Amino acid sequence: MYQFTDDCLTGIGIIDDEHRQLFATINEISDVLKDGNKDKKEILQVAKKLMETLKEYAATHFAHEEAYMKENRDPELLLQKKEHAYFTEKVDSIDLESVTEDSGIALLQDMMEFLSRWLYRHILSSDTLIGKMGKVQGDSVMLTFSDEYLIGVEMIDMEHRRLFEILGELNELNAAEFMHDKFDAILDVVEELKDYTVKHFEDEERYMKEIGYEGLAMQQKVHQSFVDKIEAINLEALDENQQGYINEMIDFLANWLINHIMRMDQKIPVEK
């Protein structure tokens, strides 16, 4: 059962309602795959119906989301469009006329795997930032760890503080006007950020597992999606436009970290 929890909320009514619809569609696919009483013909009919639902979802939901972001001049609009195009391409690549009774189950299984991966990665790491992305680069206050980010677990708070410090180092590079080629220096900081982030997530997840925290599975999905984003940094684009790329990188990383701490990490119980 894939649950639409408060962690998935964007706070934008129409977007949240349509996300709930996508969760419901995924659960329908899951139910069909678990139902051993359906014959191949029934499964084929269900598969085609669900694929049509996904195609309609991609056309309407993404249009609503992008219109909202455009209206609010959201800096993540271009990235969102790329992720939406990836989803749409996957759904449109399925030729429903060529799907047979024998291939119906395989189609559902493939879509289930794709959707479950894409769903959490996109909603939790991209959509929850819609309307919340502020300009951070150059703002020493935004890039400073403060008491409002404390969760009360010393190890986690200490590691969050270090993540802010690394982002601060990236910001200092951004402000180094007389440093002509920053590529190697940026790469060093990005590698440090990635390595430390992986370490932090492992430590945080270990703590949550030790205390039996029910939100662990959701946290793991969000953590992995963030690591994926760091690993997907386009080094060629970075080299071609170092200043602009650093600006976008700082804004995204800082906003994501702040949003994640305030929305999810502060729910982690302090072990008594």
MILOPA-493085 format. One record per residue (C-alpha): residue in one letter; y, z, x. Coordinates in steps of 0.2 Angstrom, whole numbers, plus 2048, in hexadecimal, padded with zeros to 3 digits. Example, Ala and Ser with C-alpha at 12.3 -4.5 7.8 and 13.67 -1.06 7.14 Angstrom:
BEGIN
A;7EA;827;83E
S;7FB;824;844
***
This chain:
BEGIN
M;800;800;800
Y;811;7FA;807
Q;81E;806;802
F;831;803;800
T;838;813;807
D;849;81A;809
D;848;814;81B
C;848;802;815
L;858;804;80A
T;867;7FA;80F
G;872;802;802
I;876;7F0;7FA
G;86F;7EF;7E9
I;869;7DD;7E7
I;862;7DD;7F9
D;858;7ED;7F7
D;851;7E7;7E6
E;84B;7D6;7EE
H;843;7E0;7FC
R;83A;7EA;7EF
Q;834;7DA;7E8
L;82D;7D4;7F9
F;824;7E5;7FB
A;81C;7E2;7EA
T;817;7D0;7EF
I;80E;7D7;7FE
N;805;7E4;7F4
E;7FF;7D7;7E8
I;7F8;7CD;7F7
S;7F0;7DD;7FE
D;7E8;7E1;7ED
V;7E1;7D0;7EB
L;7D9;7D1;7FC
K;7D1;7E2;7F8
D;7CA;7DC;7E7
G;7B8;7D6;7E9
N;7B7;7D1;7D7
K;7C2;7C1;7D8
D;7B9;7B0;7DB
K;7C0;7A3;7E7
K;7C9;79A;7D8
E;7D2;7A9;7D3
I;7D7;7AD;7E5
L;7DE;79B;7E7
Q;7E9;79D;7D7
V;7EF;7AD;7DD
A;7F3;7A7;7EF
K;7FD;798;7E8
K;807;7A3;7DC
L;80B;7AF;7EA
M;810;7A1;7F6
E;81C;79A;7E8
T;823;7AC;7E6
L;826;7AD;7F9
K;82F;79C;7F9
E;83A;7A1;7EB
Y;83E;7B1;7F3
A;843;7A9;804
A;84E;79D;7FB
T;857;7AA;7F0
H;857;7BA;7FA
F;85C;7B3;80A
A;86B;7AA;802
H;870;7BB;7FA
E;86F;7C4;80A
E;878;7B7;814
A;886;7B5;807
Y;889;7C8;808
M;889;7C8;81B
K;895;7B9;81B
E;8A1;7C1;80F
N;8A1;7D1;819
R;8A2;7C8;82A
D;892;7D0;830
P;890;7CC;843
E;87D;7CB;841
L;87E;7BD;835
L;879;7B0;841
L;86A;7BA;847
Q;865;7BD;835
K;865;7AA;831
K;859;7A7;840
E;84D;7B4;839
H;84F;7AE;828
A;84B;79C;82E
Y;83C;7A2;837
F;835;7AA;827
T;839;79B;81C
E;831;78F;829
K;821;79A;828
V;820;799;815
D;825;787;814
S;817;782;821
I;80A;786;814
D;805;776;80A
L;7FF;77E;7FA
E;7F7;76D;7F5
S;7EB;76E;804
V;7E6;780;800
T;7D4;780;7FA
E;7C9;78D;7F2
D;7C1;791;803
S;7D1;793;80C
G;7DA;79D;7FF
I;7D5;7AE;806
A;7D9;7A8;818
L;7EB;7A4;812
L;7ED;7B4;80A
Q;7E7;7BE;819
D;7F3;7B4;825
M;802;7B7;819
M;7FE;7C9;818
E;7FE;7CB;82B
F;80E;7C1;82D
L;817;7CA;81F
S;812;7DC;824
R;818;7D8;835
W;828;7CF;830
L;82C;7DB;822
Y;82F;7EB;82C
R;836;7E2;83B
H;843;7D9;832
I;848;7E6;824
L;848;7F5;82F
S;84F;7EE;83F
S;85B;7E1;837
D;85F;7E3;825
T;862;7F5;825
L;871;7F1;831
I;879;7E5;824
G;88B;7EB;821
K;889;7F9;82E
M;88C;7EF;83E
G;89C;7F5;846
K;8A5;7F0;856
V;89E;7FB;864
Q;8A1;7F3;875
G;8B0;7FA;87D
D;8B0;80A;872
S;8AB;818;87D
V;8AB;824;86E
M;89D;81A;865
L;893;819;875
T;894;82C;878
F;885;837;872
S;88D;844;867
D;886;853;85D
E;885;849;84D
Y;876;840;855
L;86C;850;859
I;85B;851;850
G;857;862;857
V;848;85D;862
E;84E;860;874
M;843;852;87B
I;848;845;86F
D;85B;84A;86F
M;85B;849;882
E;853;837;882
H;85F;831;875
R;86D;837;880
R;866;82D;88E
L;865;81E;883
F;878;81F;87F
E;87B;821;892
I;872;811;896
L;87C;808;888
G;88C;80F;890
E;886;807;8A1
L;885;7F7;898
N;896;7F9;891
E;89D;7FD;8A2
L;896;7EC;8A8
N;89E;7E4;899
A;8AF;7EB;89F
A;8AD;7E6;8B1
E;8BB;7D8;8B1
F;8BA;7D5;8C3
M;8A7;7D3;8C4
H;8A4;7C0;8C3
D;891;7BF;8C1
K;88A;7CE;8B7
F;879;7C6;8B3
D;86E;7D0;8C0
A;877;7E0;8BC
I;875;7DD;8A9
L;863;7D9;8AC
D;860;7E9;8B5
V;868;7F4;8A7
V;85F;7EA;89A
E;84E;7ED;8A3
E;852;800;8A4
L;857;801;892
K;846;7F8;88D
D;83C;803;898
Y;844;813;893
T;844;80E;880
V;831;80C;881
K;82F;81D;88A
H;83A;825;87D
F;831;81D;86E
E;820;823;876
D;826;835;878
E;82E;835;867
E;81E;82E;85E
R;813;83B;868
Y;81E;849;861
M;81D;842;850
K;80A;841;851
E;809;852;858
I;812;85A;849
G;809;84F;83C
Y;819;846;837
E;816;83B;828
G;823;82E;82D
L;81B;82A;83D
A;814;819;838
M;825;813;832
Q;82D;819;842
Q;820;80F;84C
K;824;7FF;843
V;836;801;846
H;834;806;858
Q;829;7F7;85B
S;836;7EB;853
F;844;7F2;85D
V;83A;7EF;86D
D;836;7DD;867
K;849;7DA;866
I;84C;7E0;877
E;83E;7D6;87E
A;845;7C7;875
I;856;7C7;87E
N;85A;7B5;882
L;85D;7B5;895
E;863;7A3;895
A;870;7A7;888
L;875;7B7;891
D;878;7AD;8A1
E;882;7A0;899
N;88E;7AC;890
Q;88C;7BD;898
Q;89C;7C5;890
G;898;7BF;87E
Y;886;7C3;87F
I;889;7D5;886
N;895;7D8;878
E;888;7D3;86B
M;87B;7DD;874
I;885;7ED;875
D;88A;7EC;863
F;878;7E9;85D
L;870;7F6;868
A;87C;804;865
N;87D;801;852
W;86A;800;851
L;868;810;85B
I;875;81A;851
N;86E;813;840
H;85C;818;845
I;860;829;84B
M;86B;82D;83B
R;85F;825;82F
M;84E;829;836
D;84D;834;845
Q;857;842;83D
K;849;843;830
I;83D;848;83D
P;839;85B;83B
V;83C;867;849
E;82B;870;84E
K;82C;882;84A
***
